[in-house]
Amino acid sequence: MSENIKSEGEEQAQEQESIQVDIDEETSFGKYANLTLSFFSREEFILDFAFLQSQIKKAKIRSRVILTPKNAKRLADLLNQQIEEYEEKIGPITGEAQPPHIDLSIN
């Protein structure tokens, strides 16, 4: 008699493979951001993506994403992995790791 026993990892992998993700047309175009602001509390991380118009020293937040700490950590891990792959295939990302200090006034 043959038993069909799956490990917990196999079940999770099978569940992950069956996720369907839909995106509407407007969202698929994305939003350009050249400045990211981050805030956190005990329960959440808030990421604001903004377009900085350097010639007039003004930025407009184009999108806000709110994450649980666990999902923020997953995002950081994913970005680190993607940056490593990018640099292996395309070359190192050069330039300042941090932008120069900017005093913010949020309205």
C-alpha positions, -999 to 999 in steps of 0.1 A, spaced: 0 0 0 13 34 -10 10 64 13 8 99 1 26 118 29 38 154 23 62 173 45 51 206 59 76 223 35 61 205 5 26 215 14 36 252 18 54 251 -15 24 236 -32 1 263 -16 25 291 -27 26 278 -63 -12 281 -65 -15 318 -56 -29 339 -84 -20 376 -84 -41 401 -104 -31 437 -112 -53 464 -127 -40 485 -156 -34 517 -137 -14 499 -110 7 481 -136 21 514 -149 37 520 -115 48 552 -99 83 567 -102 100 576 -69 135 589 -63 131 594 -25 119 569 1 110 578 36 105 553 64 88 554 97 80 527 122 61 519 153 59 487 173 32 473 150 41 486 116 65 501 91 54 529 69 72 534 36 65 566 17 77 568 -19 81 603 -32 92 622 -63 118 648 -54 119 679 -77 154 690 -68 152 722 -88 125 736 -65 134 715 -34 99 700 -31 88 664 -29 54 648 -34 46 614 -19 33 593 -47 26 561 -28 25 548 8 30 512 18 23 500 54 38 467 64 39 445 95 74 442 110 76 406 97 67 416 62 91 446 63 119 421 72 108 399 42 109 429 19 144 438 31 156 403 25 140 402 -9 156 436 -19 190 424 -7 187 392 -28 175 412 -59 204 437 -55 229 409 -53 215 393 -85 214 426 -102 251 433 -94 261 398 -105 244 402 -139 248 439 -146 275 452 -124 279 470 -91 256 498 -81 278 528 -74 272 562 -59 262 574 -25 245 548 -3 227 575 15 214 608 0 227 640 15 209 651 46 175 666 38 154 686 63 118 676 58 86 695 63 56 672 58 23 689 51 
